Amino acid sequence: MLESRRERADRVIIQMNRNRCRSYGATIYLLFCVAFGGGQLTQAQTVSSHAKLSVHWEELTGPDFVEAIKRSQGTCLLPFGILEKHGPHMPIGSDLLNARYAALHAAEQQYAVVFPEYYFGQISEARHEPGTIAYSRDLQLALLQATTDEMARNGCKKILIVNGHGGNASLLPYFGQSQLDKPHDYVVYIFDQRTPTTGGPKKKTSTDQHAGESETSKMMVVRPDLLHQDRAASESGADQHRQSLSEGVYTGIWWYARFPDHYAGDGTAATRELGEYQMKWWVDSVSKAIASIKADDASLKLQDEFYEKSRHPLDTPQ
């Protein structure tokens, strides 16, 4: 049957619309094609678009951020590092680089939004070393509270702090406990494990704390281009034992008394094999933590219950 003039005109218009749709970006393509019948975005294309969502907070557009919060179920990560000397051979930002590497790779396994670089923690014991940035205790707590508050205001109702710095070991649990001081509509979780206690390649050193065998091995995986392994032996990472106190007695100068050069271990013993094992363990552990946090429906309810009871403690059954 011969095609009528009207049918031929309609066919030309439809083809023109389809061609125009193909020339537009993904968003305009969707709007234009739905409006003019030039084609529809398939379910597979929609899933593919969602799959491309970055886990980096700073890389997301406004509309993508909204989608990312939905996809993450309001779960966001705050990798917490520091700026301090790491022996004579590792970069000043080692803790920051390692923690962010672990958080980003874990978030790719269990989708979550990862906050940008954060290094405003406790490092007073390294103020004598070049490159150290040490904020006051009041500012550390105030800034961390303001940061988690702002994250929550943007939809992060489950915030996991991934700690990469041993000097935060007292700061972060205290911060977590201080969330009970007044009501919050979000929960702070803290993950403070960086190195497996068992398994993997056998370590060569017994003192392995700061810029030693494990941390240096991890940096071989995370940023080998910033590692100066030939300098690892230029300083001693041995315990200097310059203080003698009874067991159980604490003083803030303890670290400087033992490791005045801010080096605790032997970086020359590092291997990439050890680094790969430990970083995989760290990433997998954070990923498991994210999954458990997403499934957690008890913590916020318990917080709310606690906040309510705290308003009238005399009514709490005794």
C-alpha positions as CSV (number, residue, x, y, z in Angstrom):
1,M,0.0,0.0,0.0
2,L,1.3,3.4,-0.9
3,E,2.2,5.7,2.1
4,S,0.0,8.7,2.3
5,R,1.5,12.2,2.4
6,R,0.3,12.6,6.0
7,E,1.8,9.3,7.1
8,R,5.1,10.2,5.4
9,A,5.2,13.6,7.1
10,D,4.5,12.0,10.5
11,R,7.3,9.4,9.9
12,V,9.8,12.2,9.0
13,I,8.9,14.2,12.1
14,I,9.2,11.2,14.4
15,Q,12.6,10.3,12.9
16,M,13.8,13.9,13.3
17,N,12.7,13.9,17.0
18,R,14.6,10.6,17.6
19,N,17.7,12.1,16.0
20,R,17.4,15.2,18.1
21,C,17.0,13.0,21.3
22,R,20.2,11.2,20.5
23,S,22.2,14.5,20.4
24,Y,21.1,15.6,23.8
25,G,22.7,14.6,27.1
26,A,21.0,12.0,29.3
27,T,18.8,14.4,31.2
28,I,17.6,16.4,28.2
29,Y,17.2,13.1,26.3
30,L,14.8,11.8,28.9
31,L,12.7,15.0,29.0
32,F,12.6,15.6,25.3
33,C,11.8,12.0,24.3
34,V,9.0,11.7,26.8
35,A,7.5,14.9,25.6
36,F,7.8,14.3,21.9
37,G,7.5,10.5,21.7
38,G,11.1,10.1,20.3
39,G,11.9,7.2,22.6
40,Q,11.8,6.1,26.2
41,L,14.6,5.4,28.7
42,T,14.6,1.7,29.3
43,Q,14.8,0.2,32.8
44,A,18.3,-1.1,32.0
45,Q,19.4,2.4,31.1
46,T,18.0,3.8,34.3
47,V,19.8,1.2,36.4
48,S,23.0,1.9,34.5
49,S,22.7,5.6,35.2
50,H,22.3,5.0,38.9
51,A,25.2,2.6,38.9
52,K,27.4,5.4,37.8
53,L,26.7,7.5,41.0
54,S,30.1,8.4,42.5
55,V,30.7,7.6,46.2
56,H,32.6,10.9,46.5
57,W,30.5,13.6,48.2
58,E,32.4,16.3,46.4
59,E,31.9,14.8,42.9
60,L,28.1,14.5,43.0
61,T,25.8,17.1,41.5
62,G,22.9,18.4,43.5
63,P,20.3,16.1,41.9
64,D,22.8,13.1,42.0
65,F,23.4,13.8,45.7
66,V,19.7,13.4,46.4
67,E,19.7,10.1,44.6
68,A,22.9,9.1,46.4
69,I,21.4,9.6,49.8
70,K,18.4,7.5,48.8
71,R,20.6,4.8,47.4
72,S,22.8,4.7,50.5
73,Q,19.8,4.6,52.8
74,G,21.1,7.8,54.5
75,T,24.4,6.1,55.3
76,C,27.5,8.3,55.0
77,L,31.2,7.8,55.8
78,L,33.5,10.3,57.4
79,P,37.1,9.1,56.9
80,F,39.2,10.7,59.7
81,G,42.9,11.2,59.2
82,I,45.5,13.6,60.4
83,L,48.5,15.6,59.3
84,E,51.7,14.5,61.1
85,K,55.2,13.2,60.4
86,H,55.3,9.5,59.5
87,G,58.9,8.6,60.1
88,P,61.5,9.8,57.5
89,H,59.9,8.0,54.6
90,M,56.1,8.3,54.6
91,P,53.9,11.3,53.6
92,I,52.6,13.6,56.3
93,G,49.0,12.7,55.2
94,S,49.5,8.9,55.5
95,D,46.6,8.4,57.9
96,L,44.3,10.6,55.8
97,L,45.2,8.8,52.6
98,N,44.9,5.3,54.1
99,A,41.5,6.0,55.8
100,R,40.0,7.5,52.7
101,Y,41.3,4.6,50.5
102,A,39.6,2.1,52.8
103,A,36.4,4.1,53.1
104,L,36.0,4.7,49.3
105,H,36.7,1.1,48.3
106,A,34.3,-0.1,51.1
107,A,31.6,2.3,49.9
108,E,31.9,0.9,46.4
109,Q,31.1,-2.5,47.8
110,Q,28.3,-1.3,50.0
111,Y,27.1,2.0,48.5
112,A,27.5,5.0,50.8
113,V,28.4,8.6,50.4
114,V,32.0,9.5,51.5
115,F,32.7,12.9,53.0
116,P,35.8,14.7,51.7
117,E,39.2,14.8,53.4
118,Y,38.9,15.4,57.2
119,Y,42.0,15.8,59.3
120,F,40.9,18.0,62.3
121,G,41.8,15.5,65.0
122,Q,44.1,15.1,68.0
123,I,47.8,15.3,67.3
124,S,49.3,17.5,70.0
125,E,52.1,15.0,70.6
126,A,53.6,15.8,67.2
127,R,53.5,19.6,67.4
128,H,57.3,19.6,67.4
129,E,57.5,17.9,64.0
130,P,57.3,19.8,60.6
131,G,54.0,19.7,58.8
132,T,51.9,18.8,61.8
133,I,48.6,20.6,62.0
134,A,47.3,20.4,65.6
135,Y,44.0,22.1,66.5
136,S,42.8,23.0,70.0
137,R,40.7,20.4,71.8
138,D,37.7,22.8,71.8
139,L,37.9,23.3,68.1
140,Q,38.3,19.6,67.4
141,L,35.1,18.7,69.2
142,A,33.2,21.7,67.9
143,L,34.2,21.2,64.3
144,L,33.4,17.5,64.4
145,Q,30.0,18.1,65.9
146,A,29.3,20.8,63.4
147,T,30.4,18.5,60.6
148,T,28.2,15.6,61.6
149,D,25.3,18.0,62.2
150,E,25.6,19.3,58.7
151,M,25.9,15.8,57.2
152,A,22.7,14.9,59.0
153,R,21.0,18.0,57.8
154,N,21.8,16.8,54.3
155,G,20.2,13.4,54.9
156,C,23.0,11.4,56.5
157,K,21.1,9.9,59.4
158,K,23.7,7.1,59.9
159,I,27.2,8.5,60.0
160,L,30.2,6.1,60.2
161,I,33.5,7.7,61.2
162,V,36.3,5.6,59.8
163,N,39.3,6.4,61.9
164,G,42.8,6.2,60.4
165,H,44.8,7.8,63.2
166,G,45.8,6.2,66.5
167,G,45.8,9.5,68.3
168,N,42.1,9.7,67.9
169,A,41.5,6.6,70.0
170,S,40.3,8.6,73.0
171,L,38.8,11.5,71.1
172,L,36.3,9.6,69.0
173,P,34.8,7.4,71.7
174,Y,34.3,10.5,73.8
175,F,32.7,12.3,70.9
176,G,30.4,9.3,70.4
177,Q,29.4,9.4,74.1
178,S,28.8,13.1,74.0
179,Q,26.0,12.6,71.4
180,L,23.9,11.7,74.4
181,D,24.2,15.3,75.8
182,K,21.3,16.5,73.7
183,P,18.9,15.1,71.1
184,H,20.1,14.3,67.6
185,D,18.1,12.9,64.8
186,Y,21.0,10.8,63.6
187,V,23.4,8.2,64.9
188,V,27.2,8.4,65.0
189,Y,29.0,5.1,64.5
190,I,32.8,4.7,64.9
191,F,35.0,2.1,63.3
192,D,38.5,2.2,64.8
193,Q,40.2,-1.0,63.4
194,R,43.0,-0.6,60.8
195,T,45.1,-3.7,61.1
196,P,44.1,-7.4,61.5
197,T,45.4,-9.0,64.7
198,T,45.9,-12.4,63.0
199,G,46.4,-13.9,59.5
200,G,48.3,-12.8,56.5
201,P,52.0,-12.7,55.8
202,K,54.1,-13.1,58.9
203,K,55.5,-9.8,60.1
204,K,59.2,-9.3,60.7
205,T,59.0,-6.8,63.5
206,S,57.6,-6.7,67.0
207,T,57.3,-2.9,67.4
208,D,54.9,-1.9,64.7
209,Q,53.0,1.2,65.6
210,H,53.7,4.4,63.7
211,A,55.3,4.4,60.2
212,G,56.4,0.9,60.8
213,E,56.0,-2.3,58.9
214,S,52.2,-2.3,58.6
215,E,51.7,1.4,57.8
216,T,54.5,1.4,55.3
217,S,53.2,-1.8,53.7
218,K,49.7,-0.2,53.3
219,M,51.2,2.9,51.7
220,M,52.9,0.6,49.1
221,V,49.3,-0.1,48.0
222,V,47.6,3.2,48.5
223,R,50.2,5.7,47.2
224,P,53.5,4.1,46.4
225,D,54.5,7.2,44.5
226,L,54.7,9.1,47.8
227,L,56.8,6.5,49.6
228,H,60.6,7.0,50.0
229,Q,61.6,3.5,51.2
230,D,65.3,4.3,50.8
231,R,64.9,6.7,53.7
232,A,63.2,4.3,56.1
233,A,66.5,3.4,57.9
234,S,67.7,7.0,58.2
235,E,66.0,7.4,61.7
236,S,65.4,5.0,64.5
237,G,61.9,3.9,65.3
238,A,63.0,2.1,68.5
239,D,61.4,2.7,71.9
240,Q,63.6,5.2,73.8
241,H,62.2,4.3,77.3
242,R,62.8,7.8,78.6
243,Q,60.1,7.6,81.3
244,S,59.5,5.2,84.2
245,L,56.1,5.1,85.9
246,S,54.0,2.6,87.7
247,E,51.7,0.5,85.5
248,G,48.3,2.2,85.0
249,V,49.6,5.7,85.3
250,Y,49.0,7.9,82.3
251,T,50.5,11.2,81.2
252,G,50.2,13.1,77.9
253,I,53.9,13.1,77.3
254,W,54.1,9.3,77.1
255,W,54.4,9.1,73.3
256,Y,57.2,11.7,73.1
257,A,59.0,10.0,75.9
258,R,59.1,6.7,74.0
259,F,59.2,7.8,70.3
260,P,60.5,11.4,70.1
261,D,61.2,11.2,66.4
262,H,57.5,10.2,65.7
263,Y,58.6,6.9,64.3
264,A,57.6,3.6,66.1
265,G,58.8,0.6,64.2
266,D,60.9,-0.3,61.2
267,G,59.6,0.7,57.8
268,T,62.4,-1.2,56.0
269,A,60.5,-4.4,56.8
270,A,57.5,-3.5,54.8
271,T,56.3,-5.5,51.8
272,R,53.6,-5.0,49.2
273,E,52.2,-8.5,50.0
274,L,51.6,-7.4,53.6
275,G,50.0,-4.1,52.5
276,E,47.6,-5.8,50.1
277,Y,46.5,-8.3,52.7
278,Q,45.9,-5.6,55.4
279,M,44.2,-3.1,53.1
280,K,41.9,-5.8,51.8
281,W,41.1,-6.7,55.3
282,W,40.4,-3.1,56.2
283,V,38.2,-2.4,53.2
284,D,36.2,-5.6,53.8
285,S,35.8,-4.8,57.4
286,V,34.5,-1.3,56.7
287,S,32.2,-2.8,54.1
288,K,30.7,-5.2,56.6
289,A,30.3,-2.3,59.1
290,I,28.4,-0.4,56.4
291,A,26.1,-3.3,55.8
292,S,25.4,-3.8,59.5
293,I,24.7,-0.1,60.0
294,K,22.2,0.0,57.1
295,A,20.4,-2.9,58.7
296,D,20.4,-1.2,62.1
297,D,16.9,-0.1,63.1
298,A,17.5,-0.1,66.9
299,S,20.1,2.6,67.6
300,L,18.0,5.7,66.7
301,K,15.0,4.3,68.5
302,L,17.0,3.7,71.6
303,Q,18.5,7.2,71.4
304,D,15.1,8.7,71.1
305,E,13.9,6.7,74.1
306,F,17.0,7.8,76.1
307,Y,16.5,11.5,75.2
308,E,12.8,11.3,76.3
309,K,13.7,9.6,79.6
310,S,16.5,12.1,80.2
311,R,14.0,15.0,80.3
312,H,12.3,13.6,83.4
313,P,14.8,11.2,85.2
314,L,12.6,11.0,88.4
315,D,10.0,9.1,86.3
316,T,12.5,6.4,85.3
317,P,11.5,3.1,87.1
318,Q,13.9,2.1,89.8
